[in-house]
Amino acid sequence: MRAAYFYHLTRRSMDETLTMLLGKAGQAGWRVAVRGVDPGRMMWLDEKLWMGADDSFLPHGIAGGSHDADQPVLLTTQVQSANAPHCVMSIDGADVTADEIATLDRVCVLFDGNDDRALDRARGQWKTLKAAGASAQYWSEESGSWEKKAEM
């Protein structure tokens, strides 16, 4: 089933929310590509993931290494991901194309609700992925916990 989940961040940080989602994806047995737009930001995220609690460690790597295909979570700025992901998690406005939605189990789009440009970008991605035939869910943490606010 092709599904796009949009996460409107207003209280938690992107890395905190991403860690939670990556944990759930790992429990489902999915390989994930975390797609960003800035290599420096991906390096920062790599460090954050390494510094997590021992009981919540998420095995991962940064694209360009010799073991990319083996990574359960691959941090990348490229559309093509060597780890054959079941899910792409888009951060910082990274593109998710209409063509690739057909090959994935899920797309997660995390966006900063305090940034007008990020909101506009997420709205555009919603329209693009819906037009590609994906079911879409919109999740908000405005109340303090994650709640599904819309589904189409």
C-alpha contacts under 8 A as a table, 3 or more apart, distances in Angstrom:
res1	aa1	res2	aa2	distance
1	M	105	D	5.88
1	M	106	R	7.75
2	R	101	I	6.45
2	R	102	A	6.33
2	R	104	L	6.50
2	R	105	D	5.35
2	R	106	R	5.87
2	R	133	G	7.65
2	R	134	A	5.10
2	R	135	S	6.40
3	A	101	I	7.94
3	A	105	D	6.58
3	A	106	R	4.84
3	A	107	V	6.26
3	A	134	A	5.14
3	A	135	S	4.79
3	A	136	A	5.76
3	A	137	Q	7.83
4	A	106	R	5.75
4	A	107	V	4.64
4	A	108	C	5.77
4	A	109	V	7.45
4	A	129	L	7.15
4	A	134	A	6.26
4	A	135	S	6.12
4	A	136	A	4.68
4	A	137	Q	6.35
5	Y	106	R	7.48
5	Y	107	V	6.18
5	Y	108	C	4.73
5	Y	109	V	6.22
5	Y	136	A	5.76
5	Y	137	Q	4.82
5	Y	138	Y	6.03
5	Y	139	W	7.25
6	F	108	C	5.81
6	F	109	V	4.76
6	F	110	L	6.08
6	F	111	F	7.72
6	F	122	A	7.78
6	F	126	W	7.91
6	F	136	A	7.55
6	F	137	Q	6.10
6	F	138	Y	4.80
6	F	139	W	5.87
7	Y	108	C	7.29
7	Y	109	V	6.05
7	Y	110	L	4.77
7	Y	111	F	6.29
7	Y	138	Y	6.37
7	Y	139	W	4.95
7	Y	140	S	6.11
8	H	110	L	6.38
8	H	111	F	5.47
8	H	112	D	6.26
8	H	113	G	5.53
8	H	138	Y	7.56
8	H	139	W	6.14
8	H	140	S	5.01
8	H	141	E	6.86
9	L	12	R	6.19
9	L	13	S	7.07
9	L	14	M	7.10
9	L	110	L	6.99
9	L	111	F	5.88
9	L	112	D	4.96
9	L	113	G	5.25
9	L	114	N	7.90
9	L	140	S	6.85
9	L	141	E	6.50
9	L	142	E	7.97
10	T	13	S	7.99
10	T	112	D	6.56
10	T	113	G	5.24
10	T	114	N	6.52
10	T	140	S	7.83
10	T	141	E	6.41
10	T	142	E	6.11
11	R	141	E	6.65
11	R	142	E	6.91
11	R	144	G	7.12
12	R	16	E	6.36
12	R	17	T	6.47
12	R	141	E	7.99
13	S	16	E	5.24
13	S	17	T	6.29
14	M	17	T	5.24
14	M	18	L	5.88
14	M	91	I	7.93
14	M	110	L	7.13
14	M	111	F	7.79
14	M	112	D	7.72
15	D	18	L	4.94
15	D	19	T	5.98
15	D	45	L	7.04
15	D	48	K	7.44
16	E	19	T	5.22
16	E	20	M	6.46
17	T	20	M	5.16
17	T	21	L	6.27
18	L	21	L	5.08
18	L	22	L	5.95
18	L	110	L	7.95
19	T	22	L	5.11
19	T	23	G	6.15
19	T	49	L	7.53
19	T	58	L	7.89
20	M	23	G	5.22
20	M	24	K	6.51
21	L	24	K	5.13
21	L	25	A	6.20
22	L	25	A	4.97
22	L	26	G	6.06
22	L	32	V	7.61
22	L	58	L	7.55
22	L	73	V	7.89
23	G	26	G	5.09
23	G	27	Q	6.30
23	G	56	S	7.72
23	G	58	L	7.16
24	K	27	Q	5.08
24	K	28	A	6.39
25	A	28	A	5.06
25	A	29	G	6.39
25	A	30	W	5.34
25	A	31	R	7.44
25	A	32	V	7.42
26	G	29	G	4.96
26	G	30	W	5.58
26	G	31	R	7.24
26	G	72	P	7.72
27	Q	30	W	7.58
30	W	72	P	7.30
30	W	85	P	7.05
30	W	86	H	5.52
30	W	87	C	6.95
31	R	71	Q	7.51
31	R	72	P	4.58
31	R	73	V	5.91
31	R	83	N	6.94
31	R	84	A	6.97
31	R	85	P	4.58
31	R	86	H	5.40
31	R	87	C	6.59
32	V	72	P	6.14
32	V	73	V	4.77
32	V	74	L	6.38
32	V	83	N	7.69
32	V	85	P	4.78
32	V	86	H	6.06
32	V	87	C	4.91
32	V	88	V	5.67
32	V	89	M	7.16
33	A	73	V	5.75
33	A	74	L	4.84
33	A	75	L	5.98
33	A	76	T	6.85
33	A	81	S	6.58
33	A	83	N	7.41
33	A	85	P	5.80
33	A	87	C	6.48
33	A	88	V	4.83
33	A	89	M	6.24
34	V	73	V	7.07
34	V	74	L	6.07
34	V	75	L	4.82
34	V	76	T	6.10
34	V	88	V	5.86
34	V	89	M	4.73
34	V	90	S	6.06
34	V	91	I	7.29
35	R	75	L	6.20
35	R	76	T	5.05
35	R	77	T	5.26
35	R	78	Q	6.91
35	R	79	V	7.55
35	R	88	V	6.80
35	R	89	M	5.99
35	R	90	S	4.90
35	R	91	I	6.15
35	R	94	A	6.12
36	G	39	P	7.62
36	G	41	R	7.60
36	G	42	M	6.75
36	G	75	L	7.67
36	G	76	T	6.28
36	G	77	T	4.93
36	G	90	S	6.19
36	G	91	I	5.13
36	G	92	D	5.89
36	G	93	G	7.22
36	G	94	A	5.13
37	V	41	R	7.89
37	V	77	T	5.23
37	V	91	I	7.76
37	V	92	D	6.55
37	V	93	G	7.23
37	V	94	A	5.47
38	D	41	R	5.25
38	D	42	M	6.46
38	D	77	T	6.70
39	P	42	M	5.02
39	P	43	M	6.32
39	P	76	T	7.67
39	P	77	T	6.62
40	G	43	M	5.09
40	G	44	W	6.30
41	R	44	W	4.95
41	R	45	L	6.15
42	M	45	L	4.95
42	M	46	D	6.09
42	M	62	I	7.51
42	M	75	L	6.31
42	M	76	T	6.99
42	M	77	T	7.88
43	M	46	D	4.97
43	M	47	E	6.41
43	M	62	I	7.56
44	W	47	E	5.23
44	W	48	K	6.35
45	L	48	K	4.96
45	L	49	L	6.16
46	D	49	L	5.24
46	D	50	W	6.31
46	D	60	H	7.90
46	D	61	G	7.33
46	D	62	I	7.14
46	D	75	L	7.53
47	E	50	W	5.11
47	E	51	M	6.26
48	K	51	M	5.17
48	K	52	G	6.60
49	L	52	G	5.49
49	L	57	F	7.26
49	L	58	L	6.73
50	W	57	F	7.12
50	W	58	L	7.71
52	G	56	S	6.48
52	G	57	F	5.98
53	A	56	S	5.30
53	A	57	F	6.19
54	D	57	F	5.31
58	L	73	V	7.78
59	P	71	Q	7.28
59	P	72	P	6.60
59	P	73	V	6.61
60	H	71	Q	5.68
60	H	72	P	6.12
60	H	73	V	4.52
60	H	74	L	5.68
60	H	75	L	7.44
61	G	65	G	7.51
61	G	68	D	6.96
61	G	71	Q	6.19
61	G	73	V	6.51
61	G	74	L	5.13
61	G	75	L	6.17
62	I	65	G	6.61
62	I	68	D	7.54
62	I	74	L	5.65
62	I	75	L	4.70
62	I	76	T	6.24
63	A	68	D	6.00
63	A	74	L	6.13
63	A	75	L	5.86
63	A	76	T	5.22
63	A	81	S	7.89
63	A	82	A	7.84
64	G	68	D	6.81
65	G	68	D	5.62
67	H	70	D	5.42
67	H	71	Q	6.70
68	D	71	Q	5.42
68	D	74	L	6.90
68	D	82	A	5.70
68	D	83	N	5.86
69	A	82	A	4.90
69	A	83	N	4.05
69	A	84	A	7.17
70	D	83	N	6.12
71	Q	74	L	5.80
71	Q	83	N	5.95
72	P	83	N	7.06
73	V	83	N	7.79
74	L	81	S	7.64
74	L	83	N	6.82
76	T	81	S	7.40
77	T	94	A	7.74
78	Q	81	S	6.75
79	V	95	D	7.75
79	V	96	V	7.69
81	S	84	A	6.17
81	S	85	P	7.11
85	P	88	V	6.72
85	P	104	L	7.25
86	H	103	T	7.97
86	H	104	L	5.13
86	H	105	D	5.30
86	H	106	R	6.74
87	C	104	L	5.74
87	C	105	D	5.84
87	C	106	R	4.79
87	C	107	V	5.49
87	C	108	C	7.48
88	V	96	V	7.99
88	V	104	L	7.57
88	V	106	R	6.76
88	V	107	V	4.96
88	V	108	C	6.30
89	M	107	V	5.85
89	M	108	C	4.57
89	M	109	V	5.85
89	M	110	L	7.31
90	S	93	G	6.67
90	S	94	A	5.36
90	S	95	D	7.07
90	S	96	V	7.12
90	S	107	V	7.51
90	S	108	C	6.09
90	S	109	V	4.79
90	S	110	L	6.17
91	I	94	A	5.74
91	I	109	V	6.37
91	I	110	L	5.35
91	I	111	F	6.59
92	D	110	L	7.46
92	D	111	F	6.58
92	D	118	A	7.42
93	G	111	F	7.15
93	G	118	A	6.54
93	G	121	R	6.36
93	G	122	A	7.22
95	D	125	Q	7.89
96	V	100	E	7.20
96	V	101	I	7.55
96	V	107	V	7.89
96	V	125	Q	7.47
97	T	100	E	5.48
97	T	101	I	6.65
97	T	128	T	7.79
97	T	129	L	7.54
98	A	101	I	5.49
98	A	102	A	7.59
98	A	128	T	6.37
98	A	129	L	5.65
98	A	131	A	7.76
98	A	132	A	5.18
99	D	102	A	6.16
99	D	103	T	7.88
99	D	132	A	7.39
100	E	103	T	5.38
100	E	104	L	6.74
101	I	104	L	5.38
101	I	105	D	7.87
101	I	106	R	7.57
101	I	107	V	7.22
101	I	129	L	7.30
101	I	132	A	7.36
101	I	134	A	7.13
104	L	107	V	7.12
109	V	122	A	7.38
111	F	118	A	5.94
111	F	119	L	6.89
111	F	122	A	6.77
112	D	115	D	5.61
112	D	118	A	5.97
112	D	119	L	7.04
113	G	116	D	7.30
113	G	118	A	7.12
113	G	119	L	6.18
115	D	118	A	5.24
115	D	119	L	6.33
116	D	119	L	5.03
116	D	120	D	6.23
117	R	120	D	5.12
117	R	121	R	6.12
118	A	121	R	5.03
118	A	122	A	6.12
119	L	122	A	5.14
119	L	123	R	6.23
120	D	123	R	5.12
120	D	124	G	6.34
121	R	124	G	5.14
121	R	125	Q	6.28
122	A	125	Q	4.97
122	A	126	W	6.09
123	R	126	W	5.05
123	R	127	K	6.43
124	G	127	K	5.23
124	G	128	T	6.24
125	Q	128	T	5.01
125	Q	129	L	6.03
126	W	129	L	5.40
126	W	130	K	6.00
126	W	136	A	7.42
127	K	130	K	5.20
127	K	131	A	6.05
128	T	131	A	5.17
128	T	132	A	6.36
129	L	132	A	4.94
129	L	133	G	6.63
129	L	134	A	5.66
129	L	136	A	7.86
130	K	133	G	5.24
130	K	134	A	5.06
130	K	135	S	6.47
130	K	136	A	6.71
131	A	134	A	7.33
135	S	151	E	7.51
135	S	152	M	5.78
136	A	151	E	5.63
136	A	152	M	5.28
137	Q	148	K	6.92
137	Q	149	K	7.64
137	Q	150	A	5.65
137	Q	151	E	4.38
137	Q	152	M	6.53
138	Y	148	K	5.88
138	Y	149	K	5.63
138	Y	150	A	5.05
138	Y	151	E	6.36
139	W	146	W	6.36
139	W	147	E	5.49
139	W	148	K	4.42
139	W	149	K	5.64
139	W	150	A	7.27
140	S	143	S	7.76
140	S	145	S	7.89
140	S	146	W	5.59
140	S	147	E	5.49
140	S	148	K	6.49
140	S	149	K	6.60
141	E	144	G	5.30
141	E	145	S	4.99
141	E	146	W	4.42
141	E	147	E	6.27
142	E	145	S	7.16
142	E	146	W	7.71
143	S	146	W	7.57
143	S	147	E	7.92
148	K	151	E	7.62
